[in-house]
Amino acid sequence: MKSHLIYNDSVAFCKKCGYRVVTIESKEEQTFLASQMKIHIPTPRSSYNNHGDNDGFFLDFYNPEGNQTIRMDNKSIVLFTIFADGQPNGMHHYIAAMGYDNWLWHDVAKRDRFQTVCEIGIKEFYVW
């Protein structure tokens, strides 16, 4: 969990392993992933160094207009979202679950760095 990657590197890493960057499609999946991340990062921090490292993870979602979230892999509209208050604020277009905010979603810059969570098949998750 010490590795922090920008979005494109997270995608490349997951793809190299035969996975994809995680998507969350229900409250149950959100709760499960949050509980798993709390094991790995019991005291999450936000942007704690000059590299833009954050304790959290990218989702394979994109919010181009600040009002509708779509999946990156198939361009479908995301029906389940759990954004923090005031999010998405339209400042950035990528989406991450932020540990310091109880794993709620924020729009983030593509250059921000997070832990990588990959998935394969029927919701098998792997955290790096």
N, C-alpha and C positions, 0 to 999 in steps of 0.2 A: 504494500500500500504506500510505499515511499515514492513511487513513480507517478509523475504528473505529466500529462500530455495535452497538446492542443487538439482540437476536434479532428483535423485531418489525420493526425498521427494515431489517434484512438481508433478511427475507422480503419486505417491501414493495419494496425496491430490486430484488431479483431478479425479482419478479413484474412490476414496471414495465418491465423489460427483456425480458420474455417467457421468463424462466428460473425456476428454483427454487433454494432453498438446497441445497447439495451433500449427497448421501448417499454413503456408502462401503459397498460391498457385497462387497468381497473384499480379500485381502491385496495383490493386484496394484494395486488402486485406491488403497489406503492408501499403498503404496510410491511410486506415481506422484505422488500429491498431495504427499506429504512431500518428494519430490525437487524438485517445482516450487516449493513454499513456501520451501525452503532457498535457492533462487535469489533470491527476493524479500526474504527475511528471513534473512540469513546468521547473525545473532547474536540469536536471539529472547529476549525478556524476558517476565516474568510480572508482571502488575498493577503497571506501572511509574509510574503517576501517580495522583492522587486522583480521576480519572474512572473508574477501573476498567478502563483499557485494557490489553489483553493481546495478545501476538503469538501468534496462532492463528486458528482459524475455527470458527464454529458448524457443527454438522451438523443436518440436518433430522430429528433424532431426539429422543425424549423418554423419560425414565425415571421414571415417576410413583411407583413403589413402591421404587425402588432395587435392583430385582432383575431387571427385564425391560425391554428397550429396544424402543420401537416407533417406526415412522415417523410423522411428523406429517402427511404428505400423504394417506396411505391407511390409516393405523392398523394396518398389518401388523407382525408381530413381526420384529425385525431378527435375522437368523441369524448374520451376521459382526460381531464386536465386537473391539476391541483396546484395552481399558481399561488404564490404568496400574495398578501395584500399589496396592491400597487403594481403588480406584475401581470402580464408583461407590460413594460413601460414604453416599449417601442424604440428604446435606445440601441438595442442589439437584437439579433435575429436568431441566435442559437439558444438552445434550452438546456439548463442543467438543474439537477437536484442539489440544493445547497445544504450542507450539513449544519452550518451554524443557524439555519432557519428551519430546523426540524425536518430537513429533507424536502421542503416545499420547493416548487419550481420557480426559477428566475430566468429572464432572458439575459444572456451573457455574450461577451465578445468571442469571436472565433479564435482569437489569440490567447484567451484565458486558458489556464491549464488545470486539469482535474485528474482524479483517479479514473481508470478505465474499467467499465463494467460491460462485459460482452454477454450475448445470449446466443443460444442455438436451439433449434427445434421448438418443442413445446415448453417454453419458458424454463430452460436450464440456464442458470446464471453463473458467471465466473468473474471474480473481482481481482484486478491487478493493481 
